[in-house]
Amino acid sequence: MGNQEEKKMSEKHRKILEAAIDTFAEKGYAATSTNEIAKKAGVAEGTIFRHYKTKKELLLSIVSPTVAKFVAPHFVKSFSKEVLEGEYDSYEEFLRKLAYNRYEFIKQNFPILKIFIQEVAFHEEFQKPYFNLFKEVILPNFTNVVVHFQVKGELKKLPPETIIRFTISTIAGTIFTQRFLDQKQDFNQELEEAISFLMDGLSPGKKQTER
């Protein structure tokens, strides 16, 4: 009997989390009520508060563990293995792999990432673990890629962190603009323009490769 009750409650718990993810992603945290989440999950509103004391606790229970346990490790593993550990003939080739790899990842994880992006700026509880993850795992490997192509003479002698910031902000900006603002635009064309823009700015003067 105990196992049946536990299974039943875990099913309710799962429905609450799924309903909260959908509603937070659609309307944003501030505009979502626990009553809406309860109705979407098919449970009484009081059931939510048996699991979570506040709406913020519900939000934290969704974003932090989900991102920490599933999205973040997958992001790091796939990003490192599929992108950062690859061998490339040019930084431009690396940029193309980076951009399309992250675009597919974002498409597959968009609802939870949308919540994360919307709320991370307003809740310090979200920030530190993921910034540390970036600094400890992604940044060193990314730096190695940049330094490699600087040594080959393909990139300006800027601090690697500067090149990484320019790269991430340009590629991420292109992807999220397409996802949030205009999904009808030709993403491939936009991406190629973004890559050309980066290479024009990062290549060392007249030595840049003609494309």
N, C-alpha and C positions, 0 to 999 in steps of 0.2 A: 504493500500500500504506500509505504514511504517513497519508494522509487517512482511509482505512478504520479504521486503528488509533485515530486521533484521534477519529473519530466514535463508535467502539465505547467508548472510555474516557469520552467525554462522556456517553454513554447510561448507563454505570455510575455516573458522577458524579451524574447527574440522579436516578437511582433511589435512591442513597444519601441525597441531600438530601430527596427526597420521603418516604422511609421515616423519616428522622430527624424531619422536621416532624410526621408523623403520630404517632410514638411519643412525642416530647417533649410534644406537645399533649395526648396521652391520659394519660401517666403522670407527666409532669414530668421535668425534666433529671436530678435526683439519682437517681430510681428507674429510669432508662433505662440499659441497658448497650449497649455497641457491638456485642455479639453479637446482641442483639435487633434492632438496626438492620440488621445484616448479613443476618440471616435474612429480615427483611421485604423487604429490597432484592434478595434472591436473589444475594448476592455473598459471597465469603469475608471473614471479619473482617479479615484482613490487607489486603484491598483498601481498606478504610476508612483504614487507617493509612498507605497510600501517598499518600492525599490529605490527611489530617489527622494531625498528630502526637499530638493528645490529643482527648478528648471535648469539652473546653471549646473547643478550636479549631474543632471541628465545629459546636458551638452558635453560636459567634461568626460562622462563615462563613454560617450560615443566617440568623440574625436580623439582624445588622448590614447585610450587603449587600442582602438581600431587602427589608428595611424601607427602607433608604436609597435603593435604586434603584427600587423598585416601589411599596411601600406608602406611604412617607412623601411622595414627590412627588405621587402620586395623591391622597393625603389632603389635602395643601396645595392642590393645583390645584382639586380638586372642592369642597373646603370654602370656598375663597376665591371661586371663580366661582359656585358654586351657592347659597352661603349668605351669606358676608360682603359680597359685592358687589351683593347684591339690594337692592331697595327695599321697605320695609315701612311699613304704616300705624301699627304699634304694636310695642312690644318683645315683646308676647305673640305676635304673628304671627311675629316673628323667632324666638322660642323654639321655636315649633311646627315651623318649617322646619328649624331647627338639629337638633332632636331626631330627626325622622323621617329626615333626610338622613344623620345619623351612624349611626342604627340600621341602615339599609340597607347602609351601608359596612361596619359591623362584621359583619353577617351574611355578607357576601361575602368577608371577609378574616379570619374568626374563628380558624382554626387558627394562622396565623402571629402574629396579635395576642395570642392566648392565651399562646403561648410568650413573646412580648415582655413581656407584663404579669407573667407568673410570674417571669421571670428578671431584669427590668430593675432591680429593687430590690437585687439581689445582685451585679451585675456593673457596676462603674463604667464599663467600656468602652462600655456601651450608652447611657449617660445623656446625656453632653454633646452629641453631634450633634443629638439630638432635642429637647432643651431649647433649644438654640440656634435650631433651626428654628422652634420655637414662638415664641420671643421676637422673632425677626427678621421672620417672615412673618405668623403668625396674630395675635399680640398687637396689633400696630399697627392692623390692620383691625378686629379685635374692639373695640378701644378706641374707634375712630371710631363704630361702631354705638352703643355705650353712651353716649358723649358726646352723640351726636345726640338720643337719647331723653331724656337728662338736660336738654338745652336745651329740649326740647318740654314738660318738666315731668312726664314719665311715670315717671321713676325718681328715687329718692332721691339726694341729693348726696353719695354715698359715693365714695371713690376708685374710678375705673373698674376698676382691677385687682381690687378687692374684689368688685365685682359680677360680674366675669368668673369669679373663683374660685368664687363661690356658684353661678353658672350652670352651669359645667362640672362641678363636683362633684355637683350635684343631677341633671343630665341624664345624665351618665356613670354615676353610681351607679344610677339607675333602669334604664338599659340593661343594664349588666353584672350587676346583681342578677337580672334576668330571664334573661339568657343563662346564668349560672353556677348559679343556685340554683333557679329555678322557671320553666321554660319554658312551663308550663301556665297561668300567670296571664294575665289579660287585659292585654296590654301597652298597648293604646290607653287603657284606663281608668287604668292606673298613670301613663302619661305625662301625661294630662290633669290628674291630681291633682298631679303634680310641677310642671307649668306653673302651676297655680293657686297652689300653695305658694310658688313663686318670686315670682309677681306680687303676692301678698298681702304678702310680706316686702319687696319692692323698690319697690313703689308708694309715693309720698309721702303717707302718711296718708289723709285722707278724699277726696283727689283721684283715687284709683284708680278705674278704669272698672268699672262693674258688668258682670258677665258673665252 
